[in-house]
């Protein structure tokens, strides 16, 4: 039979392939990482949208300043120093002189300096910084994070809305290496915002020459600790050490010669790690029990604090959650410890307020044991009774049907089922679950959020302001539950205008109490913990946000 | 026959038109759009983005723009570099001038990438899916067909039970279960093969086997059923009676006639395998086309949705046409008018 011959051919092919597969070697100088499935949206500073875009382009385009993950202190990025004017409005940065723009030359295999038309090396100047700010705020760029930067640059909001030509924009190159930016208001968190991804220096000449394709490896020009060596779309990205980067406190010179990000799904990443092909991976929570039980892998497992928070939001205009007692009852009824132990397998910290303690100026469990809300079945019953009483209802059966909205994923389904059981046990109220696909969920959250909806937040910059004022100010665009409280607004507005850190910390403490206890508009559930496996021969740091300081990482041969 | 093929292909144009309209209406009917993100964009930014991509126009206008870019060929002047190449799927320089380029089929930009268009995705990612799909199809046929034939010829013996046992196993274990298990056992525990990626032959074995095995099970079952039916036909007895050897009877008479249902199954299977499998490509990290079918739906990446559905529809129609042509060869009684 012919098909029999085919069989043999297939077998032989399989055997040949098998033997070629066995000759693979690992390179010590290269750190192998997983970057999640699929291509990043963009590594253009002004076009990047999500955390992954940001941590990738952070290797190529350092910020003015950066926050040290251990000391929580601001450190210089590509500047030597900066000063703030007495009125607190103008910040002047002195750039490191002579940082060259570089590109990777695939023919020589070297990172080389970029020359201008006259044959002189191009260096990073204040004009490049101005260009980055302007491009970020230009309405036609469509920069996602422009709305955060615009209020802190004089004339920025009008320019970003297309109402002015930007000639009065408060950014200025005083000379080639002195950059100043002027804000219309003085706020305590301006520096981290001036280092936002979209406010990074960008090579105007390359963007003009190559258009959207300027970020392809053959076109891109960068200046940070690493340069882009290769980008196989949908497959991987390779970064190579930039020997021309001088190094600064915030962005040291790179240690590892190369870093490869493979675009892998989480399940594959873990298996690749176990096969020895990745040096560090984040781990799905359902794998934690197995890893803890494994004598070898448990040595490599780290649970490090994250920067994200998971909360539930109430729609404060929708019955029955227009009643503060009902909201409090639902919040007091949740045993956060149980949630973290069972649903999150320990990969979380039970939250009593919104802002994770790892965030600058957030309350911490050690210093603020009395702030926030926690599981309290007695209070839950009292508040429920008070709520029913004020609504004139005899029992919970007379409450309108309650639906919980969340994104349809395995993780969120498990979480939702947990809350469903808890509320039925504690309050005797049966809620309906409504999973939705992710885009439907967000478009609904924006237009007409559900009575209870899952919410979470990962910081855009490291300051409690980002979790509180940016999200829950009355009328804010992320305030899905239409929370409106004059008391809360006053606290976060006062904190924004205050420059003294201790006063701000106290104001945020009060604001947290206002929103999660007094008004109970938000139910804090857990603060993120990132479970990570790391090979013992990789030295790495853990930054709570995913903006890892990859340049500090190093692999040693065993 | 030629007339038949020409007629089928002209029908295809109508089918594609209807498919494109239905897809377009449905994808705009679901809530949200390509710029619906976890953090909503400010109105001014959103408006700029919508203008840039023509999403501020009415739906009929958007549809007409899309179809015009797709159907109408253009001739442009200028050097053909990677940047301009990505604007159209088909680009070739015209012979009578250095500068003129004939360009056709613009499937539009991907809203989820600032550098790549759907044309790039077709050019760079589709071939990988096609490689995987073709290899998996060959594997599926090479395994499924003999299994089915043997099971039919040795009906109710150990061979039959064994073959059909494998088939039932293949049909019942979804790829999403079998792929990670294979990966873990063969890649991690035994270390025989690389777990993921695409390019080296060793990287191809696991995904091809995973994808092919589940399909071979279908082929084996159909082949067996069809063979059993044909074995009872009068002409098989005649063939035996006129003294043909067993092998000639089985291959020349039984199998050939039994193939009609099998070919009917294989045709569309081929079309689906070539356009990629989301699960297999995700688990084995193959940068193919399959991911885009699913990711584009969730991300409301309109032009990728349109492009991938039109691609799939084209291949299904073509595959079915090939199947019809194959009927005529397998069974000369079938005629086309």
HADDOCK unambig.tbl for C-alpha pairs under 7 A between the chains (distance, minus, plus):
assign (segid A and resid 3 and name CA) (segid B and resid 142 and name CA) 6.16 0.50 0.50
assign (segid A and resid 3 and name CA) (segid B and resid 146 and name CA) 6.58 0.50 0.50
assign (segid A and resid 6 and name CA) (segid B and resid 142 and name CA) 6.44 0.50 0.50
assign (segid A and resid 7 and name CA) (segid B and resid 142 and name CA) 6.46 0.50 0.50
assign (segid A and resid 14 and name CA) (segid B and resid 205 and name CA) 6.93 0.50 0.50
assign (segid A and resid 17 and name CA) (segid B and resid 201 and name CA) 5.12 0.50 0.50
assign (segid A and resid 17 and name CA) (segid B and resid 202 and name CA) 4.58 0.50 0.50
assign (segid A and resid 18 and name CA) (segid B and resid 193 and name CA) 6.62 0.50 0.50
assign (segid A and resid 18 and name CA) (segid B and resid 202 and name CA) 5.56 0.50 0.50
assign (segid A and resid 20 and name CA) (segid B and resid 202 and name CA) 6.36 0.50 0.50
assign (segid A and resid 21 and name CA) (segid B and resid 193 and name CA) 5.67 0.50 0.50
assign (segid A and resid 21 and name CA) (segid B and resid 194 and name CA) 6.53 0.50 0.50
assign (segid A and resid 21 and name CA) (segid B and resid 202 and name CA) 4.80 0.50 0.50
assign (segid A and resid 22 and name CA) (segid B and resid 192 and name CA) 6.57 0.50 0.50
assign (segid A and resid 22 and name CA) (segid B and resid 193 and name CA) 6.90 0.50 0.50
assign (segid A and resid 41 and name CA) (segid B and resid 112 and name CA) 5.63 0.50 0.50
assign (segid A and resid 41 and name CA) (segid B and resid 113 and name CA) 4.71 0.50 0.50
assign (segid A and resid 41 and name CA) (segid B and resid 114 and name CA) 6.57 0.50 0.50
assign (segid A and resid 42 and name CA) (segid B and resid 113 and name CA) 6.23 0.50 0.50
assign (segid A and resid 42 and name CA) (segid B and resid 114 and name CA) 5.90 0.50 0.50
assign (segid A and resid 139 and name CA) (segid B and resid 45 and name CA) 6.05 0.50 0.50
assign (segid A and resid 139 and name CA) (segid B and resid 48 and name CA) 6.63 0.50 0.50
assign (segid A and resid 140 and name CA) (segid B and resid 48 and name CA) 5.72 0.50 0.50
assign (segid A and resid 142 and name CA) (segid B and resid 45 and name CA) 5.06 0.50 0.50
assign (segid A and resid 142 and name CA) (segid B and resid 48 and name CA) 6.33 0.50 0.50
assign (segid A and resid 142 and name CA) (segid B and resid 49 and name CA) 5.95 0.50 0.50
assign (segid A and resid 144 and name CA) (segid B and resid 41 and name CA) 6.34 0.50 0.50
assign (segid A and resid 147 and name CA) (segid B and resid 42 and name CA) 6.84 0.50 0.50
assign (segid A and resid 161 and name CA) (segid B and resid 44 and name CA) 5.39 0.50 0.50
assign (segid A and resid 212 and name CA) (segid B and resid 114 and name CA) 6.28 0.50 0.50
assign (segid A and resid 212 and name CA) (segid B and resid 115 and name CA) 5.36 0.50 0.50
assign (segid A and resid 213 and name CA) (segid B and resid 83 and name CA) 6.60 0.50 0.50
assign (segid A and resid 213 and name CA) (segid B and resid 115 and name CA) 5.15 0.50 0.50
assign (segid A and resid 234 and name CA) (segid B and resid 287 and name CA) 5.07 0.50 0.50
assign (segid A and resid 235 and name CA) (segid B and resid 287 and name CA) 5.41 0.50 0.50
assign (segid A and resid 264 and name CA) (segid B and resid 285 and name CA) 5.80 0.50 0.50
assign (segid A and resid 265 and name CA) (segid B and resid 282 and name CA) 6.45 0.50 0.50
assign (segid A and resid 265 and name CA) (segid B and resid 283 and name CA) 6.76 0.50 0.50
assign (segid A and resid 268 and name CA) (segid B and resid 283 and name CA) 5.93 0.50 0.50
assign (segid A and resid 271 and name CA) (segid B and resid 184 and name CA) 6.53 0.50 0.50
assign (segid A and resid 271 and name CA) (segid B and resid 188 and name CA) 6.56 0.50 0.50
assign (segid A and resid 272 and name CA) (segid B and resid 195 and name CA) 6.61 0.50 0.50
assign (segid A and resid 274 and name CA) (segid B and resid 188 and name CA) 6.31 0.50 0.50
assign (segid A and resid 275 and name CA) (segid B and resid 187 and name CA) 6.87 0.50 0.50
assign (segid A and resid 275 and name CA) (segid B and resid 188 and name CA) 4.62 0.50 0.50
assign (segid A and resid 437 and name CA) (segid B and resid 298 and name CA) 6.85 0.50 0.50
assign (segid A and resid 438 and name CA) (segid B and resid 298 and name CA) 6.70 0.50 0.50
assign (segid A and resid 439 and name CA) (segid B and resid 32 and name CA) 5.79 0.50 0.50
assign (segid A and resid 439 and name CA) (segid B and resid 36 and name CA) 6.36 0.50 0.50
assign (segid A and resid 439 and name CA) (segid B and resid 298 and name CA) 6.31 0.50 0.50
assign (segid A and resid 439 and name CA) (segid B and resid 299 and name CA) 6.49 0.50 0.50
assign (segid A and resid 440 and name CA) (segid B and resid 31 and name CA) 5.37 0.50 0.50
assign (segid A and resid 440 and name CA) (segid B and resid 32 and name CA) 5.77 0.50 0.50
assign (segid A and resid 442 and name CA) (segid B and resid 36 and name CA) 6.72 0.50 0.50
assign (segid A and resid 442 and name CA) (segid B and resid 37 and name CA) 6.55 0.50 0.50
assign (segid A and resid 442 and name CA) (segid B and resid 38 and name CA) 5.83 0.50 0.50
assign (segid A and resid 443 and name CA) (segid B and resid 31 and name CA) 6.61 0.50 0.50
assign (segid A and resid 443 and name CA) (segid B and resid 32 and name CA) 5.09 0.50 0.50
assign (segid A and resid 443 and name CA) (segid B and resid 36 and name CA) 6.08 0.50 0.50
assign (segid A and resid 478 and name CA) (segid B and resid 39 and name CA) 6.94 0.50 0.50
